[in-house]
Amino acid sequence: MCGIVGAVGFINPKEYIIEGLKKLEYRGYDSAGVAMLSDNTIKIIKDKGTIDHLATLLPECFDTDLAIGHTRWATHGAPNKTNSHPHISKSKKISIVHNGVIENYLDVKSFLNKHNYDFATSTDTEVVVNLIELFYEQNGDMLTALQKSMRILKGSYALCIINVDDPNSIYIMKNCSPLLIGACEDFTLVSSDAGAMTKYTDRFIELSDLEYGKIQKDKVEIYNINGQRVDKVATKKNLEDLEIDLNGYPHYMLKEIDEIENVIHKIISQYYVDDEFNFDKDLLSDMRRADNIIFIACGTSYHASLVGGRYFEVYNKSASIYFASEWAFHPTFPGNKPFVILISQSGETADVIHCQKIINEHKIPHLVITNTDGSTLQRNAMYYLLLYAGREISVASTKAYVAQVALLAILSRALGDIKQVITDLYKCIDIIRDIRYHWQDKIKDIAMQIKDIKDVFYLGRGYDYFMALEASLKLKEISYIHSEAFAGGEIKHGPIALIEQGMPVIIFITDPEITHSIRGNVEEVKARGAKTFTIARDSLSRETDTIIIQEYPSYLSSVAVSPFAFYLAYYVSLFKGYNVDKPRNLAKSVTVE
């Protein structure tokens, strides 16, 4: 969600800014822009639309050694050229790019109005740049202006700032939104994501919350909010995990679905070593002592949490599953000995970070599960486990979801030393491969049948209901078809009123304990005119079923069957002519609440 790049020193700014912004496209955006400092003037080029469009607006050569760039996903103000970043101050001396949301921007705006500041945009960012300018004009020192601004601003921000009075520096501020410095030989880079800088360096300096400072081509100065100098050391990162390559695939989503088999192999190799579970003993001890496992997550990770909650209930533990965006404002710790599991693909999900702060304040033991090494959630975790899924670029999560469920299956079984889970996961790999190589044409056929439909229902019971929720989310995310998932038994309690002649209903039938009941639900919707597509396990199948899956343990439905759901969503979006990897209005990393 939004992206920042900046460079100061001997580098081709156009090359780095455009290349860097393109590395951040996966985060989602609706406009892009660049600010450069040349001849004591800040020149800003920005517009609604793509980075490729922005590149056509830029001059071939920049007469500057300093530039900042941004991709914006609209939060305050419509997605248009005026509201896009960079923004410039009233005097035209200071320009900034900003990731995050300023919660008290209206109060700050009112304060600035009293100092004769007017505003051309609807953004919170224009408020910030003018606040910095006000303090700069009062004392003539940018670092002091940043410190004073930080004491007033409430919310999340990663900021890069340039000032015509200092053509050798990019100023930076950070709170609750990621910002990294790339250390190079003759120049210095800055970005919200290390991936934008990997062509030039593998050494990075991570800023902590409420830190500010400036970077020059051969120097970095960082201070905390009290004005004290903070020593920061550049650390080396593994570029293999940061680089992005389609490897011949037309879209990242298709590539990432096809990588699911390898992801499961990787997770097993990391957490099951020499025929033994490989987890921190203290983590397992804390989880065994707990009487309630509390899951907190958002979106796809929430659906993985629903599955995980069921896994831990087999040990006579209670499981509570919450949306992070809700729990953060009504925190509760059920049980006498609660243990919290926070799940986030990016490790930078703002709502989950908010929850983690509350959990740490209450000193509740917790585990973070994330796919991003070095993320904010990981750094502040009591325990953490990495998914090892490799970088996921497509906005719609696929392989990371399967990784979450697979890891939760292994972790839960580790509490009881139930090693059968490893055999079961290997069986899932065989099923995933079968879906990939033998059912693609059938999935494409289903996609063609539903691509022009306005409403789709998914049904399931038990673990199949959790799979239905994730399948429905994927379809609506990238095809923009209105899709809903229901527990089979709930269809008659209201939703069946929406069934119309020819309406597609996709039903998962993989659990022997509820087969009779879900088959009854199939007949209920067919009697109202629904066009049904059934995905059934072999031993539970009928000749009329649409797709028949090989045998596997029911508890791993969200591993074994998920590729069907992902491929279906992919092909529907593809056949409708949409941008599969970058659906409208969505962002990969939701770094604002």
N, C-alpha and C positions, 0 to 999 in steps of 0.2 A: 504494500500500500504506500504509494509515493516512493520516490527514489532521489537521492542526493549524490552528486559527484562534484569534486573540486580539485584544482591543480594549481600549484605555484612553483615556478622555476623553469628549467630548460626542458620543456616538453611541448609537443604540438597540442595546444589546448583543444582545437577542433577535433583532432583524432581521438584524444582521450575522452572528451566530454561526450561525443556521439557514441563511441564504442562503449563507454561506461554506462551511459543511459540505456543502451540496447541490452546490456547484460542485466539490467533491472526491469526490463519490460514485463517479466513474469509476475511482478508484484501488482500489476494493474495500474492503469493511468488513463486520463482523458485529455491531457494537454502536456506540453513540454516546453522548456525554455532554457536560455543561456544568458548569463551576464558576464561581461568581460570589462577589464579596466584598461583604458588606453588613452594617452594624451590628456590625463587628468579628467577623463570623462568615463562614466559608466554607460556602456552600450548594452541594451537588453533586446534580445530577439526571442520571441515566444509566440505560441499560437495553440489553439485547440487542435487536436489531432495527433498523428503519429510522430515518432522520432525521425522516421525517414522524411516526413514532410518538413520537420524542423531543419534537417540537414540541408534541404534545398534553399532555405532562407539564409543560411550562414555564408559569409564570405569565404573564399577559398583559403585565404591566409588571415590569421589573427595577428595583429600587431600588439601582442600582449604576452606576458609570461604568467598571467593570472586569470582564471575563469572559474565560474561555478555553474552547475546545471541542475535541472530538476524535472522529474516527471510527477504530475499532480493527479491525484484521485480526489475529486471534489468532496469537501466536507462542509465548508462555509462558502456559500455562493455557488452559482451555476457553473458548469464546466464550459467556460468560454475564454477568449483571449485575455480579456480584462482581468479576470480573476486568477489566471494562470501565473505561475512563478517564473522567474524571479520578480520580487516586488521592490520598489524603490521609495526612499523617504521623500518627504516634502521638499527638501533642499536639493534633491538629486545627488546627494553625496554618498548615501549608504544604500546598499542593495542586499537582499537576503533571499535564501531559499529555506524552506521549512517543512519538516515532517512532523506531524502530531496535531494536537488540538489544544488551543488555549481556552481553558474553561471560563476564565474571568475576563474574556476579551471585551465584553460590553462595558464592564466597569472601567477597564483601561482606556477604552475608546472615549468614554465620557470624561475621564481625567484629561485626555489629550485635547478634547474639544475645548476645554477651558484654557488650554495653552495655544489656541488658534490653529489647531490641526484639523483639516478636513480630509475626507477619504473618498477615493475614487472607486474602490472595490467593496465587495461584501465579505471580504476575508478577514480572518483573525490575524493572518500574517502581515498585512499592511499595518495593522495596529502595532505589532511587535517592532517592525522596522522604524516606525516613528517614535516609539518609546525609547529605543536605543539612541536615535538621533537627538531626542530632547536631552537625555542625560549626557551625551557626548558634547553637545553645545554648551552645557552648563559647566563642564569641567575639562574639556579638551583631551580626555584620555579614554580610548575605546575600552580598555580592560575594566576601568572603573564603571563605564556605562553598562557593560555587560553584567557586571556584578550587581549593580543597582537594579537592572531590569529583572534579573533572576529572582531577586527578593520580592518582586511584585507579581510576576507571572505565575499563574497556577495552571497546571495541566501538563501535557507532554509536548516535548519539542526536541528536535535535532536541528540545529541552525548552522548554516555557513553564511558569513557576512563579509562583504568587502566595502572599503571606504576609500574614496578618492584621495584622501589625505595620507594614506599609507598604501602605496602601490606594490608593496613587497609582502603583504600579509593577507591571509584569509583567517578571519576570526570565527570561533566556534563556540557553541553552547549546547549542552545536552541534559535532558531529564526525561526518563521513561520512554525514550525512543532511541534506537541504536545509532551510533556514529563511531566510525573507525578512521584512524589515520594510517596511511600507507607510507612506510619509510623506504626511501629510494636514495640513490647516490647523489644526484645533482638536483633533485626536485622532491617535493612532498605532495602526496595525494590525500584526499579525504573522501569518504563515501559512507552511505548508510548500510552498505553491504560489501564485504570483502571481495565478492565475485566480480565487482566492477574494476578491481585493481590488480587482478592476478596476472595480467599480461606484463606488469611492470615490477611486481614485488611479491614476496611471500612473507614479509615481515610487517606486522600490524601492531598499532597501539590502540587499546580499547579504552574509551572514555567511560567513566562511571557517572551515575546520576548527579546532577547539580555541580558539574564541572564545566569550566569555560577556559578559553585561552586563545592562542593564535599559532598558526603554522607559517613558516617561511621555507624557502627552498632548502635550507640546511639547518633549520632550527625548529624546535617545538616547545612551546611554553603552555603548561596546564596549571590551573588554579582551582581550589575548591571554593565554595560559596562564601567562605570566610576570608578569601583573598590570599590564602596560604599556597605557596608553590607546591605542586604535587609532582614527584618524580615518577615518570612512566618509562617502562622499558618495552621496546618492540619485541614481540614474540613471533616465532616462525610458525606458519600454518601449512598444512598439507594441501598443496594446490590441486591434487587429484580429486579432492572432495569439493573443490570450488569451481572448477572449469565446467563449461556447459557445451555439450556436443550432441547434435541430433543423430549422428551416426547413420545417416541415410533415411531416417524416418521422416514422414511428412509432418508429423506433429509430436510434441513432447508427450501428450497424453497417451498416444498409442505406444510409444517407446516405453513409457513408465508402466503401463499395464503388462507389456511383455517382459518387463524386468521383475515381476512379482515372484516368479520361481526362484531367481537368484537371491532376492531379498530374504526369502524364507530360509534358504541355505545359509545365508550370512548370519541371520539371527541365531540359528541353531549352532553354528560354529562359534559364536561369541558367548552364548549362555549355556552351552552343554559341551563340556570339555573332558576328554578322557572318561566318558561314560558317567560323568557327574555334573550336576547343575552348578553353574558358575555365577553365583551371586554373592554379594557382600553378606557375611554371616550376621552382622549387626542388623542389616536391613531385614533379613528373614526373621530374626528374633523379634524385632519390633512389630513386624506384621503378624507373627504368630500370637503375640501378646494382645494384639488389638481385638476389640469386640465389635468394632464397626469400621468398615473400610469406606471412606468417603471419596467419591470420584468427582472431580471438577474439571470441566472442559467446555469446548464450544464446537458447534457444527459437526463435522465428520468425527472429530475426536470424542465428542459426546456420544455418538453412536457406538464407537469402540468401547466407551466406558460402560454403556448398557450391557454389552456382552461381558466385559470384565467383571461387572458387579455380580452377574450370575455365576461366573467362575468361582468367586470367593465364597459365595453362599453355600457351596458344597462342604465347607469346613465349619458349618454352623455359625458363621459370622453374618452379621447384618451388613448390607451394602446400601449406601445412599448415593444417588447419582444426581448431580446438580449442573445446570448451566452456569458457567462462570459469571456471566453478565447478571444473573439473578442472585447467586449466592453472595457476591461481593457486597451487596447492599442489605442482605439479610443473613449474615454469617451464622452458622450453627454447627455444633460439633456433637452429633448424637452419640450416645454410648458413654461408658465410663473410661474406655481406653481407645479413643479414635485414632485412626491413621489415615492420612490423606494422600491420594494419588492425583497429581496434576498432569494432564496430557495436552501437549501442544506440538504439532509438527514443526513449527518454526522456532519454538522456544521464545518468541517475542510477542505472543498474543497478549494485547494490553489487558483484557478482562482477566486473564489467568494470572498475569503478573500482579494485578490489583489484589486478587485472592491470596497469592503467595505472601504478600506483605502482611496481610491480616493473620495468616497462619503462623508466620514467623514471630509476629508480635505476641501470639498466644503460646508460642513454644510447643506447637503440636508437631509430632514427627510426620514427615512427609517425603514423598518420592516424586520426582519429576521424570516423565517419560517424554523424550523429544528426539527429533531427527537432526538437531543442529548443535554440534559441538561448539562450546563457547558462548552459547546464547544466554540471555539475561536470566531465564528461568533456571538454567543449569547452574549458573554461577552462584545463585542465591539458594540452592537446594540443599537440604539435609542429606538426601540420597538422590542419585539420578541414574537413569538407564538410557542409553542411546539406541536408536532404532537401526542404525547402520543401513538405511534404505538407499543411501546415495541421494544426491540432490534431486528434489522434485520441483520441476519448473512449471508444469501445467497448473493452472489455478485450481482445477478440480483434483482433489487428492485421491490417489488410487493406491499406489504401492505403499505409501506411508500408512494408509488405513489398515491394509492387510498386515503390515509390520506391527502396528499397535496391537491388533487382535492376537497375532501369533505370539508376541512377547508377553502379553497378559496371560495367555494360555500356559506358556512355559513357566512364568513366575508363579502363577497360582498352583500349578502342579508341583513346583519345587517345594512349596510349604509342606506337602505330604510325601515328597520324594516319589512322585508317581511318574516314572520314566516312560510310560506308554505314550505320553504326549508327543515325544519325538517321533516315534513310529507313525503316529496319527498325522503329524505335520508332513512327513515324507509322502504319505498317501495323498494328502491334499495337493502336493506338487504334481503328482501324476494326473489328478483330476483337472488341475489348472492347465496342464499341457494338453489334455484331451479337449478342453473347451477351446483352447487357442488354435489347435490344428484341425479339429473335426467338426466344430459347431459354428465356425465363422460365417459360412454362407447362410445358415439358418438364422443367425442373429441379424445379419444384414437384411434378410427377408422380413423379419419382425420390424426392424427399424423403418423399412420402406412403408410398411402398413400403418405405422403410428406417427410418421413424421409430420403429417398434416392435420393431426387430431389436436383439439384444444385441451382435452383433459385426459389424464391417465391415472388409474388407481393401481397400487401395489397391495397385496395381501399376504399375510403370513401369521403363523402362531409360534410362540416360544422363540427359539433362536432365529427362526425364519422371519419373525416380525422385525427383529433388529436388522436383519439383512434387507428387508423391505424398506425400512426407513432410510438406509444409506443409498439403496438403489434409486429411490424416489428423489432424494436430494441431488444425486448426480444428474438425473434426467432434467430436472428443473434448472440446475445450475448452467448447463451448457447448451440446452436445446430451447430453453424459455417456454417449454410446455408446462402448463399447470399440472402438477403431479402431487398426489397425496398417498401416504402409506397408512394402513390400518391393521390392527390386530384382527384376525379373522372373525372372532366372536363379536367384535364391536360394529361390524358392518351393518347389522340389523338395527343398531341403536342410533340411527340417524343417517349415516353416509349412504345407505342403499337408496335413499330418496333421490340421490344425484345420478343414479345409473340411467343412461339413455340408450336407445337402440344404437348398437355398434361401438359403444364406448369400450376402449381397451382396458382390461383388468389383468394384471400380471401376478401370478400366484406362485409362491415357493412352497413345495411339498417335500420336505427332506427329513422330517422328524416322525418316527413311527408312533410315538405316543399321541400325536394329534392328527394323524392322517385322516381318520374317519371324520373328524370335525371340520378340517379344512376342505375336504372333498365336499362336505355339505355346503360350505360357503361358496364353493365354485358353482354348485347347482343353483344357489340362491341368486347370484348375480347373472348367471346365464338366463334364468327365467325372466329376468327384467330386461333382457336384450343385450347384455354385455358380450363383447368379443373377448374370450379368455385365452390366455397364453400360460400354460403350466410348465414349471420347471421342477421336475421330480427326481428323487433318488431312485436308482434302478429297482431296488426291492419293493418300492412303494408305487411304481409307475403303472400306467395303463397305456394301451396302444394310442389313445387319443392325446397323450401328453405331447407338448411342443418340443421340449428338450429333456433328455434323460441323462442324469449325472451318475457316474460310477459310485460305488459304495464308499462311505466314509462316516466317521463318528459325528453325530448331530451337533455336538457342541462347537464344531469347527465350520459351521455353515458360512460364517462371515469371512472365512479364509477360502474355502473351496469354491463357493458359488459366486463370490464377488466379481471375478473377471467377467462373468456373463453380464452382470449389471453394468459394469464399466464399459465393456465393448458396445453394449446396446446404446448407452448414452452417447458414446463417441460417434457411432454411425448415424444416429438420428441427427446430431448436430452437424456432422459432415454433410449428410444428404440435404439438410436445410440450407447449407451454404454459410454457416456461421463460423466465427473464429473459435475453434475448439479450445485452444490453450488459453485464450484471454477473453472469457465471457464478459459481457457488459456489466458494469456496476459492481464487479467483484474484484477482490484483491487476494493475492496469495497469503500475504502476511498481514493480519489485521492488527496494526500497531496503534490503533486508537480505540477508545471505548465508545 
